[in-house]
Amino acid sequence: MSKAGERAYRTIKSRILSGDFPPRAHLKEDNLTKICGVSRTPIREALRSLSADYYVEIIPNKGTFVTDWTSEDVEDIFNMRMLLEGYAAQKATRKATPEQIQELTTYCDNIERLLSQAGFIDVDAFLAENHLFHRKLWSASGSARLSALLMRLVAQPVVARTAIAYTHHDISRSNEHHKEIVEAIVAKDSTWARSVMHSHIMAAFQVYTRNFLANLD
């Protein structure tokens, strides 16, 4: 994708996640060129990528529309993530190197420092550290195929939107799960690691339910 296409992708994605472009909204190229400050070609590049990531649907002869998620769609996404990330955590108890375990611990410590700061927590900083933790865990599973599947799954708007809605309490609980997963990996206890990851993802599902699910269907 061109640099202009990447810029348009980020702008449109941000508008979708914020709710400025609600589900089923018709995204017209003329409007998007003005909003993103680019020509039609980068807009079309961005829309193709957003379609691949399930943010929009491109319907021939009708146009491009923001994807409309049903409650069943959302539940499916979280269940798939629970199963795949649980499996990744399980594999990491056998495959993780000392260096990977140390990196996972570092991400937990970084989030803990964010939580200890006075005032509002830097949610963007949390999202960055959280993303690094999960990507490192996938890598520690030793399975490139599993990592690729999870990368595609967590790129979807349901997952991204959930993390943005986290409160201080949600972030604190999330990081306690992270730390316990690391403990389970150190202990080489695959059942423990998988179980905590399942709880971690289901807690995220409850955040989504609390903030967004009532508006679906």
DODRENVEX-983278 format. One line per field, with one value per residue: x, y, z of N, C-alpha, C, CB in turn; residue in one letter; residue number from 1. Coordinates in steps of 0.02 Angstrom, whole numbers, plus 50000, padded with zeros to 5 digits. Glycine has a CB too. Layout:
% DODRENVEX-983278
n_X = c(X, ...)
n_Y = c(Y, ...)
n_Z = c(Z, ...)
ca_X = c(X, ...)
ca_Y = c(Y, ...)
ca_Z = c(Z, ...)
c_X = c(X, ...)
c_Y = c(Y, ...)
c_Z = c(Z, ...)
cb_X = c(X, ...)
cb_Y = c(Y, ...)
cb_Z = c(Z, ...)
rest = c(A, ...)
nr = c(NUM, ...)
***
This chain:
% DODRENVEX-983278
n_X = c(50042, 50025, 50102, 50008, 49892, 49905, 49893, 49762, 49698, 49724, 49656, 49521, 49496, 49511, 49402, 49298, 49316, 49296, 49163, 49119, 49098, 48971, 48905, 48847, 48855, 48868, 49011, 49072, 49174, 49203, 49178, 49272, 49394, 49404, 49403, 49517, 49616, 49676, 49692, 49576, 49632, 49723, 49621, 49542, 49636, 49649, 49519, 49508, 49601, 49543, 49427, 49481, 49519, 49399, 49333, 49255, 49128, 49130, 49018, 48972, 48918, 48847, 48920, 49030, 49021, 49016, 49057, 48931, 48911, 48841, 48775, 48804, 48910, 49009, 49022, 49072, 49198, 49266, 49264, 49340, 49461, 49488, 49508, 49618, 49718, 49727, 49780, 49902, 49962, 49972, 50063, 50173, 50220, 50302, 50388, 50440, 50581, 50710, 50740, 50625, 50530, 50578, 50556, 50415, 50388, 50441, 50351, 50237, 50282, 50298, 50165, 50118, 50184, 50121, 49995, 50021, 50038, 49985, 49823, 49737, 49754, 49872, 49801, 49835, 49970, 49957, 49888, 49987, 50088, 50014, 49984, 50113, 50144, 50052, 50089, 50220, 50196, 50129, 50235, 50319, 50255, 50306, 50251, 50231, 50122, 50012, 50034, 50013, 49877, 49820, 49862, 49787, 49661, 49654, 49665, 49542, 49397, 49314, 49397, 49494, 49413, 49366, 49478, 49502, 49400, 49433, 49436, 49525, 49518, 49490, 49609, 49700, 49656, 49676, 49816, 49852, 49811, 49902, 50023, 50002, 49994, 50126, 50187, 50135, 50194, 50330, 50323, 50297, 50171, 50048, 49909, 49868, 49914, 49835, 49707, 49706, 49723, 49604, 49514, 49559, 49526, 49388, 49355, 49383, 49282, 49172, 49193, 49169, 49035, 48978, 48999, 48963, 48880, 48744, 48698, 48694, 48617)
n_Y = c(49941, 50114, 50262, 50363, 50287, 50211, 50313, 50353, 50234, 50225, 50340, 50317, 50197, 50240, 50326, 50235, 50155, 50250, 50276, 50376, 50341, 50244, 50072, 50001, 50121, 50214, 50230, 50351, 50384, 50516, 50595, 50537, 50568, 50703, 50703, 50627, 50689, 50646, 50573, 50481, 50355, 50312, 50305, 50199, 50096, 50094, 50058, 49930, 49862, 49883, 49811, 49682, 49668, 49664, 49780, 49852, 49823, 49787, 49807, 49753, 49866, 49939, 49999, 50046, 49993, 50016, 49880, 49781, 49715, 49574, 49514, 49379, 49367, 49438, 49360, 49244, 49288, 49316, 49189, 49114, 49180, 49153, 49013, 48999, 49085, 49029, 48906, 48950, 49001, 48884, 48810, 48892, 48864, 48758, 48799, 48929, 49038, 49087, 49221, 49267, 49251, 49346, 49462, 49462, 49481, 49608, 49687, 49672, 49738, 49866, 49902, 49900, 50009, 50111, 50101, 50145, 50280, 50446, 50519, 50512, 50359, 50323, 50270, 50239, 50206, 50093, 50009, 49989, 49920, 49809, 49751, 49715, 49622, 49516, 49482, 49439, 49328, 49246, 49224, 49155, 49035, 48963, 48935, 48985, 48984, 48986, 49110, 49194, 49173, 49224, 49356, 49404, 49388, 49471, 49593, 49632, 49740, 49724, 49676, 49779, 49888, 49850, 49856, 49992, 50036, 50005, 50024, 50094, 49994, 49882, 49874, 49849, 49722, 49650, 49655, 49583, 49457, 49441, 49434, 49318, 49223, 49225, 49174, 49044, 48998, 49000, 48902, 48797, 48746, 48694, 48681, 48774, 48894, 48898, 48903, 49026, 49114, 49092, 49147, 49278, 49320, 49304, 49399, 49513, 49501, 49527, 49662, 49713, 49677, 49754, 49885, 49893, 49790, 49799, 49881, 49809, 49703)
n_Z = c(50000, 49963, 50039, 50052, 50043, 50160, 50255, 50231, 50265, 50405, 50449, 50411, 50478, 50611, 50621, 50609, 50724, 50822, 50809, 50729, 50598, 50587, 50606, 50454, 50387, 50237, 50146, 50052, 49912, 49870, 49985, 50071, 50011, 50041, 50181, 50211, 50140, 50021, 49855, 49746, 49715, 49824, 49920, 49874, 49886, 50025, 50064, 50011, 50091, 50217, 50198, 50190, 50320, 50384, 50422, 50335, 50208, 50039, 49916, 49761, 49635, 49725, 49830, 49968, 50134, 50311, 50413, 50487, 50642, 50718, 50876, 50883, 50793, 50863, 50979, 50921, 50875, 50996, 51056, 50964, 50976, 51111, 51109, 51019, 51073, 51199, 51166, 51114, 51231, 51303, 51223, 51237, 51364, 51344, 51244, 51261, 51274, 51394, 51367, 51301, 51401, 51492, 51418, 51411, 51546, 51562, 51486, 51565, 51681, 51629, 51603, 51732, 51786, 51716, 51772, 51900, 51893, 51932, 51906, 51745, 51657, 51528, 51394, 51263, 51276, 51356, 51266, 51171, 51244, 51284, 51162, 51122, 51221, 51193, 51061, 51082, 51161, 51068, 50982, 51068, 51071, 50971, 50847, 50689, 50604, 50692, 50751, 50641, 50615, 50732, 50726, 50620, 50673, 50789, 50730, 50693, 50701, 50815, 50918, 50927, 50962, 51086, 51174, 51177, 51257, 51387, 51564, 51708, 51806, 51724, 51651, 51753, 51799, 51681, 51671, 51784, 51744, 51638, 51710, 51784, 51683, 51637, 51752, 51748, 51630, 51667, 51764, 51684, 51666, 51574, 51577, 51673, 51613, 51495, 51550, 51621, 51514, 51446, 51538, 51533, 51402, 51404, 51500, 51428, 51335, 51415, 51440, 51314, 51301, 51402, 51356, 51219, 51166, 51191, 51094, 50980, 50854)
ca_X = c(50000, 50063, 50099, 49943, 49843, 49912, 49865, 49689, 49677, 49724, 49604, 49454, 49492, 49501, 49333, 49254, 49323, 49268, 49092, 49101, 49069, 48936, 48889, 48804, 48864, 48892, 49072, 49077, 49242, 49209, 49185, 49334, 49452, 49407, 49420, 49585, 49663, 49712, 49652, 49534, 49671, 49738, 49559, 49524, 49684, 49632, 49456, 49522, 49633, 49493, 49383, 49517, 49522, 49330, 49306, 49204, 49106, 49124, 48963, 48973, 48864, 48812, 48967, 49067, 48983, 49047, 49032, 48882, 48924, 48787, 48800, 48833, 48976, 49054, 49035, 49116, 49266, 49298, 49275, 49396, 49522, 49500, 49535, 49683, 49767, 49737, 49827, 49968, 49989, 49988, 50125, 50228, 50248, 50353, 50433, 50467, 50650, 50718, 50737, 50555, 50497, 50599, 50521, 50346, 50390, 50454, 50288, 50195, 50309, 50283, 50094, 50111, 50206, 50068, 49941, 50041, 50041, 49927, 49781, 49712, 49804, 49885, 49771, 49874, 50030, 49935, 49873, 50051, 50120, 49971, 49995, 50180, 50140, 50018, 50130, 50277, 50169, 50119, 50302, 50345, 50222, 50347, 50212, 50221, 50053, 49967, 50045, 49981, 49805, 49802, 49873, 49728, 49601, 49653, 49662, 49473, 49373, 49285, 49451, 49523, 49366, 49361, 49534, 49495, 49349, 49456, 49444, 49584, 49507, 49497, 49680, 49733, 49638, 49709, 49887, 49858, 49809, 49966, 50075, 49989, 50012, 50199, 50201, 50119, 50246, 50390, 50310, 50286, 50105, 50009, 49838, 49862, 49922, 49777, 49649, 49709, 49711, 49532, 49483, 49581, 49487, 49317, 49349, 49379, 49215, 49126, 49202, 49133, 48963, 48959, 49003, 48939, 48836, 48673, 48680, 48694, 48554)
ca_Y = c(50000, 50176, 50301, 50398, 50236, 50195, 50369, 50349, 50175, 50242, 50389, 50286, 50149, 50278, 50351, 50178, 50135, 50302, 50280, 50429, 50303, 50190, 50013, 50008, 50186, 50212, 50269, 50375, 50403, 50589, 50618, 50511, 50606, 50766, 50688, 50600, 50732, 50609, 50562, 50421, 50293, 50289, 50288, 50132, 50052, 50089, 50022, 49859, 49836, 49883, 49754, 49621, 49666, 49660, 49844, 49874, 49776, 49817, 49773, 49774, 49908, 49975, 50041, 50021, 50005, 49994, 49814, 49778, 49655, 49550, 49487, 49312, 49379, 49459, 49302, 49199, 49316, 49306, 49118, 49093, 49206, 49117, 48947, 49004, 49113, 48979, 48857, 48982, 49003, 48815, 48792, 48933, 48832, 48711, 48826, 48995, 49043, 49134, 49290, 49283, 49258, 49410, 49515, 49461, 49512, 49680, 49718, 49675, 49791, 49931, 49917, 49914, 50079, 50154, 50099, 50179, 50352, 50484, 50545, 50465, 50315, 50332, 50211, 50223, 50171, 50026, 49970, 49970, 49869, 49751, 49720, 49684, 49562, 49461, 49461, 49401, 49263, 49206, 49205, 49105, 48971, 48927, 48918, 49043, 48980, 49009, 49182, 49227, 49169, 49270, 49424, 49422, 49389, 49529, 49654, 49647, 49798, 49705, 49672, 49845, 49931, 49828, 49881, 50065, 50049, 49982, 50070, 50079, 49928, 49831, 49868, 49816, 49652, 49622, 49644, 49527, 49397, 49436, 49411, 49248, 49183, 49219, 49126, 48977, 48979, 48984, 48838, 48747, 48716, 48711, 48687, 48838, 48948, 48899, 48923, 49098, 49149, 49088, 49197, 49343, 49338, 49311, 49463, 49562, 49495, 49561, 49733, 49729, 49671, 49812, 49948, 49895, 49737, 49819, 49918, 49764, 49669)
ca_Z = c(50000, 49961, 50101, 50053, 50059, 50232, 50293, 50225, 50304, 50476, 50462, 50406, 50533, 50673, 50620, 50621, 50794, 50866, 50799, 50681, 50543, 50622, 50566, 50395, 50355, 50168, 50140, 49983, 49896, 49868, 50054, 50101, 49985, 50078, 50251, 50216, 50105, 49969, 49794, 49746, 49712, 49893, 49956, 49853, 49918, 50096, 50071, 49999, 50151, 50270, 50184, 50208, 50394, 50407, 50444, 50287, 50157, 49972, 49882, 49691, 49609, 49779, 49865, 50026, 50195, 50374, 50431, 50541, 50681, 50761, 50939, 50870, 50763, 50917, 51021, 50883, 50875, 51062, 51067, 50923, 51006, 51173, 51093, 50988, 51120, 51251, 51138, 51110, 51299, 51319, 51187, 51263, 51424, 51321, 51193, 51276, 51295, 51450, 51341, 51288, 51467, 51519, 51381, 51434, 51613, 51552, 51465, 51625, 51724, 51598, 51614, 51804, 51796, 51691, 51821, 51962, 51881, 51955, 51853, 51696, 51629, 51457, 51363, 51203, 51298, 51376, 51206, 51139, 51285, 51282, 51096, 51123, 51263, 51158, 51004, 51108, 51182, 51008, 50958, 51115, 51058, 50922, 50788, 50644, 50578, 50745, 50758, 50584, 50625, 50786, 50702, 50579, 50716, 50834, 50690, 50678, 50739, 50879, 50967, 50935, 50996, 51156, 51213, 51185, 51308, 51453, 51621, 51749, 51837, 51672, 51634, 51810, 51796, 51623, 51684, 51832, 51702, 51603, 51757, 51802, 51624, 51639, 51806, 51723, 51581, 51705, 51798, 51631, 51679, 51515, 51596, 51707, 51564, 51451, 51590, 51634, 51451, 51433, 51582, 51507, 51342, 51424, 51535, 51374, 51306, 51460, 51428, 51252, 51317, 51444, 51320, 51150, 51143, 51196, 51033, 50923, 50836)
c_X = c(50045, 50057, 50033, 49887, 49845, 49882, 49789, 49662, 49672, 49667, 49535, 49444, 49477, 49429, 49283, 49256, 49292, 49192, 49070, 49072, 49036, 48924, 48836, 48811, 48894, 48953, 49082, 49147, 49252, 49218, 49251, 49395, 49460, 49430, 49493, 49638, 49705, 49665, 49614, 49575, 49693, 49677, 49538, 49571, 49665, 49569, 49465, 49554, 49585, 49443, 49416, 49520, 49452, 49302, 49250, 49185, 49099, 49073, 48960, 48909, 48825, 48859, 49000, 49030, 49022, 49015, 48986, 48891, 48862, 48817, 48831, 48902, 49027, 49072, 49082, 49188, 49301, 49310, 49333, 49462, 49539, 49534, 49607, 49736, 49779, 49786, 49897, 50001, 50012, 50055, 50185, 50259, 50302, 50407, 50467, 50540, 50655, 50713, 50665, 50516, 50515, 50564, 50447, 50340, 50399, 50390, 50239, 50217, 50294, 50210, 50082, 50132, 50153, 50011, 49957, 50043, 49977, 49888, 49759, 49768, 49811, 49862, 49811, 49937, 50014, 49923, 49937, 50084, 50080, 49980, 50062, 50179, 50110, 50058, 50190, 50255, 50158, 50186, 50331, 50312, 50262, 50311, 50198, 50150, 50003, 49973, 50009, 49905, 49782, 49811, 49813, 49666, 49598, 49652, 49590, 49445, 49344, 49339, 49481, 49477, 49360, 49416, 49529, 49448, 49372, 49460, 49508, 49577, 49516, 49571, 49717, 49719, 49673, 49782, 49899, 49855, 49875, 50020, 50065, 50006, 50088, 50219, 50189, 50170, 50310, 50383, 50300, 50221, 50057, 49935, 49824, 49864, 49861, 49716, 49648, 49696, 49637, 49496, 49498, 49538, 49413, 49305, 49344, 49310, 49164, 49132, 49164, 49057, 48939, 48954, 48967, 48883, 48762, 48650, 48677, 48626, 48496)
c_Y = c(50062, 50212, 50337, 50349, 50216, 50250, 50367, 50290, 50193, 50291, 50358, 50236, 50184, 50304, 50295, 50159, 50186, 50307, 50336, 50399, 50242, 50129, 50029, 50076, 50176, 50258, 50288, 50403, 50479, 50619, 50599, 50548, 50672, 50755, 50668, 50643, 50697, 50599, 50496, 50356, 50269, 50270, 50216, 50079, 50039, 50048, 49947, 49826, 49832, 49827, 49689, 49612, 49669, 49724, 49868, 49815, 49814, 49776, 49798, 49811, 49945, 50022, 50006, 50042, 49980, 49928, 49817, 49712, 49637, 49525, 49418, 49318, 49394, 49399, 49252, 49223, 49303, 49232, 49091, 49117, 49169, 49049, 48952, 49033, 49066, 48926, 48886, 48984, 48934, 48794, 48830, 48903, 48782, 48744, 48892, 48992, 49090, 49207, 49312, 49293, 49325, 49468, 49519, 49495, 49587, 49716, 49723, 49732, 49860, 49951, 49934, 49986, 50128, 50158, 50139, 50255, 50386, 50511, 50491, 50423, 50329, 50268, 50190, 50185, 50100, 49982, 49946, 49914, 49803, 49713, 49684, 49620, 49504, 49437, 49420, 49332, 49218, 49180, 49150, 49037, 48929, 48909, 48981, 49043, 49006, 49084, 49221, 49228, 49220, 49343, 49448, 49430, 49452, 49595, 49676, 49701, 49782, 49705, 49741, 49891, 49914, 49859, 49955, 50081, 50029, 50039, 50053, 50010, 49872, 49819, 49832, 49741, 49617, 49608, 49591, 49461, 49386, 49406, 49338, 49201, 49172, 49169, 49054, 48952, 48961, 48916, 48781, 48709, 48737, 48721, 48754, 48896, 48955, 48925, 48998, 49138, 49147, 49141, 49268, 49365, 49346, 49376, 49519, 49561, 49531, 49637, 49754, 49727, 49732, 49876, 49951, 49846, 49756, 49855, 49874, 49731, 49718)
c_Z = c(50000, 50028, 50108, 50070, 50132, 50275, 50290, 50265, 50378, 50493, 50462, 50464, 50599, 50677, 50633, 50695, 50841, 50861, 50753, 50617, 50574, 50577, 50513, 50360, 50285, 50163, 50067, 49969, 49896, 49938, 50084, 50075, 50023, 50150, 50258, 50181, 50053, 49909, 49799, 49748, 49781, 49933, 49938, 49881, 49991, 50106, 50058, 50061, 50210, 50260, 50204, 50284, 50425, 50437, 50399, 50241, 50091, 49933, 49810, 49672, 49663, 49817, 49924, 50090, 50256, 50395, 50491, 50578, 50722, 50826, 50930, 50838, 50817, 50961, 50986, 50884, 50941, 51077, 51026, 50953, 51071, 51159, 51066, 51035, 51179, 51229, 51133, 51179, 51321, 51287, 51215, 51326, 51406, 51278, 51213, 51300, 51356, 51427, 51328, 51352, 51498, 51484, 51402, 51503, 51608, 51531, 51524, 51671, 51695, 51608, 51688, 51819, 51772, 51741, 51884, 51955, 51906, 51896, 51804, 51667, 51554, 51420, 51301, 51221, 51321, 51316, 51172, 51178, 51283, 51216, 51094, 51164, 51225, 51098, 51026, 51131, 51122, 50982, 51003, 51106, 51009, 50858, 50746, 50617, 50629, 50754, 50702, 50591, 50678, 50765, 50662, 50623, 50758, 50796, 50678, 50725, 50807, 50933, 50980, 50976, 51070, 51198, 51226, 51243, 51379, 51504, 51658, 51781, 51785, 51655, 51690, 51810, 51738, 51637, 51737, 51794, 51666, 51650, 51776, 51744, 51623, 51694, 51783, 51673, 51617, 51740, 51749, 51642, 51623, 51531, 51629, 51657, 51519, 51488, 51603, 51570, 51433, 51475, 51557, 51448, 51359, 51463, 51483, 51341, 51349, 51453, 51366, 51264, 51355, 51403, 51253, 51132, 51145, 51133, 50972, 50914, 50841)
cb_X = c(49952, 50037, 50157, 49929, 49855, 49986, 49891, 49669, 49727, 49791, 49607, 49446, 49557, 49550, 49317, 49275, 49396, 49298, 49058, 49164, 49124, 48869, 48863, 48733, 48910, 48835, 49134, 49023, 49261, 49147, 49128, 49340, 49444, 49339, 49375, 49587, 49707, 49738, 49697, 49490, 49733, 49776, 49501, 49523, 49755, 49622, 49403, 49568, 49694, 49456, 49364, 49588, 49564, 49325, 49361, 49229, 49039, 49194, 48894, 48981, 48816, 48781, 48933, 49140, 48913, 49040, 49091, 48808, 48985, 48746, 48743, 48786, 48972, 49022, 48969, 49091, 49264, 49255, 49211, 49389, 49514, 49434, 49490, 49679, 49744, 49670, 49802, 49961, 49937, 49932, 50117, 50203, 50193, 50320, 50394, 50424, 50695, 50785, 50778, 50522, 50517, 50675, 50526, 50320, 50445, 50508, 50256, 50197, 50385, 50299, 50050, 50154, 50273, 50041, 49925, 50109, 50053, 49950, 49818, 49675, 49786, 49962, 49697, 49892, 50064, 49872, 49831, 50098, 50128, 49897, 49992, 50232, 50099, 49949, 50154, 50312, 50104, 50082, 50349, 50334, 50152, 50373, 50145, 50272, 50037, 49984, 50119, 50001, 49785, 49844, 49937, 49716, 49600, 49712, 49697, 49430, 49322, 49250, 49506, 49537, 49297, 49365, 49599, 49469, 49286, 49524, 49382, 49592, 49436, 49458, 49711, 49708, 49562, 49703, 49918, 49803, 49751, 49989, 50075, 49916, 49988, 50232, 50158, 50049, 50259, 50403, 50248, 50344, 50078, 50017, 49817, 49918, 49984, 49763, 49648, 49778, 49753, 49505, 49507, 49655, 49496, 49296, 49410, 49433, 49196, 49138, 49277, 49152, 48951, 49010, 49073, 48995, 48848, 48662, 48730, 48749, 48542)
cb_Y = c(50000, 50221, 50351, 50433, 50175, 50184, 50436, 50341, 50117, 50273, 50445, 50250, 50108, 50337, 50385, 50117, 50125, 50370, 50288, 50471, 50282, 50214, 49957, 49998, 50231, 50234, 50229, 50429, 50375, 50621, 50591, 50437, 50618, 50801, 50633, 50530, 50765, 50540, 50562, 50421, 50303, 50344, 50338, 50127, 50081, 50159, 50050, 49849, 49879, 49950, 49753, 49622, 49724, 49606, 49897, 49934, 49742, 49819, 49786, 49713, 49865, 49926, 50103, 50047, 49970, 50048, 49767, 49785, 49665, 49494, 49484, 49272, 49437, 49514, 49267, 49193, 49391, 49337, 49079, 49119, 49282, 49106, 48911, 49048, 49182, 48947, 48834, 49054, 49031, 48767, 48806, 49003, 48797, 48655, 48838, 49029, 49069, 49122, 49296, 49228, 49200, 49418, 49502, 49388, 49481, 49690, 49677, 49608, 49783, 49928, 49856, 49864, 50092, 50127, 50026, 50154, 50367, 50543, 50598, 50502, 50241, 50346, 50223, 50287, 50211, 50030, 50011, 50031, 49893, 49772, 49774, 49733, 49576, 49483, 49522, 49438, 49273, 49246, 49266, 49130, 48982, 48865, 48885, 49042, 48907, 48973, 49198, 49192, 49098, 49255, 49429, 49368, 49327, 49527, 49644, 49583, 49833, 49636, 49623, 49876, 49927, 49752, 49865, 50096, 50011, 49948, 50066, 50133, 49924, 49852, 49938, 49848, 49643, 49670, 49709, 49531, 49402, 49505, 49454, 49239, 49216, 49288, 49141, 48976, 49037, 49040, 48845, 48698, 48739, 48657, 48630, 48846, 48936, 48829, 48885, 49117, 49117, 49017, 49189, 49340, 49284, 49251, 49475, 49549, 49421, 49540, 49751, 49679, 49607, 49821, 49965, 49883, 49675, 49864, 49974, 49711, 49607)
cb_Z = c(50062, 49905, 50104, 49985, 50016, 50250, 50265, 50151, 50294, 50496, 50410, 50338, 50539, 50677, 50553, 50577, 50811, 50848, 50864, 50664, 50489, 50650, 50612, 50414, 50398, 50118, 50167, 49969, 49829, 49834, 50097, 50086, 49910, 50077, 50279, 50187, 50154, 49996, 49732, 49685, 49668, 49929, 49938, 49776, 49914, 50126, 50023, 49937, 50170, 50273, 50109, 50180, 50420, 50458, 50448, 50245, 50177, 49935, 49918, 49646, 49570, 49828, 49889, 50027, 50191, 50431, 50446, 50513, 50727, 50725, 50991, 50825, 50713, 50959, 51040, 50810, 50861, 51116, 51050, 50851, 51020, 51211, 51042, 50925, 51145, 51270, 51068, 51082, 51348, 51297, 51112, 51277, 51465, 51282, 51131, 51330, 51237, 51485, 51277, 51246, 51514, 51514, 51305, 51438, 51656, 51499, 51407, 51664, 51732, 51523, 51593, 51845, 51760, 51623, 51839, 51984, 51807, 52001, 51815, 51639, 51641, 51444, 51345, 51163, 51355, 51419, 51157, 51135, 51358, 51291, 51041, 51150, 51327, 51135, 50963, 51166, 51221, 50953, 50958, 51187, 51032, 50953, 50808, 50586, 50558, 50811, 50757, 50518, 50647, 50848, 50659, 50524, 50761, 50882, 50623, 50683, 50700, 50876, 50942, 50867, 50963, 51160, 51177, 51120, 51291, 51446, 51669, 51805, 51867, 51610, 51622, 51876, 51790, 51563, 51706, 51886, 51651, 51578, 51820, 51822, 51558, 51651, 51868, 51692, 51531, 51758, 51843, 51629, 51748, 51462, 51642, 51760, 51521, 51423, 51656, 51664, 51395, 51449, 51654, 51486, 51288, 51465, 51582, 51321, 51298, 51532, 51421, 51196, 51360, 51501, 51309, 51106, 51184, 51257, 51021, 50930, 50883)
rest = c(M, S, K, A, G, E, R, A, Y, R, T, I, K, S, R, I, L, S, G, D, F, P, P, R, A, H, L, K, E, D, N, L, T, K, I, C, G, V, S, R, T, P, I, R, E, A, L, R, S, L, S, A, D, Y, Y, V, E, I, I, P, N, K, G, T, F, V, T, D, W, T, S, E, D, V, E, D, I, F, N, M, R, M, L, L, E, G, Y, A, A, Q, K, A, T, R, K, A, T, P, E, Q, I, Q, E, L, T, T, Y, C, D, N, I, E, R, L, L, S, Q, A, G, F, I, D, V, D, A, F, L, A, E, N, H, L, F, H, R, K, L, W, S, A, S, G, S, A, R, L, S, A, L, L, M, R, L, V, A, Q, P, V, V, A, R, T, A, I, A, Y, T, H, H, D, I, S, R, S, N, E, H, H, K, E, I, V, E, A, I, V, A, K, D, S, T, W, A, R, S, V, M, H, S, H, I, M, A, A, F, Q, V, Y, T, R, N, F, L, A, N, L, D)
nr = c(1, 2, 3, 4, 5, 6, 7, 8, 9, 10, 11, 12, 13, 14, 15, 16, 17, 18, 19, 20, 21, 22, 23, 24, 25, 26, 27, 28, 29, 30, 31, 32, 33, 34, 35, 36, 37, 38, 39, 40, 41, 42, 43, 44, 45, 46, 47, 48, 49, 50, 51, 52, 53, 54, 55, 56, 57, 58, 59, 60, 61, 62, 63, 64, 65, 66, 67, 68, 69, 70, 71, 72, 73, 74, 75, 76, 77, 78, 79, 80, 81, 82, 83, 84, 85, 86, 87, 88, 89, 90, 91, 92, 93, 94, 95, 96, 97, 98, 99, 100, 101, 102, 103, 104, 105, 106, 107, 108, 109, 110, 111, 112, 113, 114, 115, 116, 117, 118, 119, 120, 121, 122, 123, 124, 125, 126, 127, 128, 129, 130, 131, 132, 133, 134, 135, 136, 137, 138, 139, 140, 141, 142, 143, 144, 145, 146, 147, 148, 149, 150, 151, 152, 153, 154, 155, 156, 157, 158, 159, 160, 161, 162, 163, 164, 165, 166, 167, 168, 169, 170, 171, 172, 173, 174, 175, 176, 177, 178, 179, 180, 181, 182, 183, 184, 185, 186, 187, 188, 189, 190, 191, 192, 193, 194, 195, 196, 197, 198, 199, 200, 201, 202, 203, 204, 205, 206, 207, 208, 209, 210, 211, 212, 213, 214, 215, 216, 217)
***
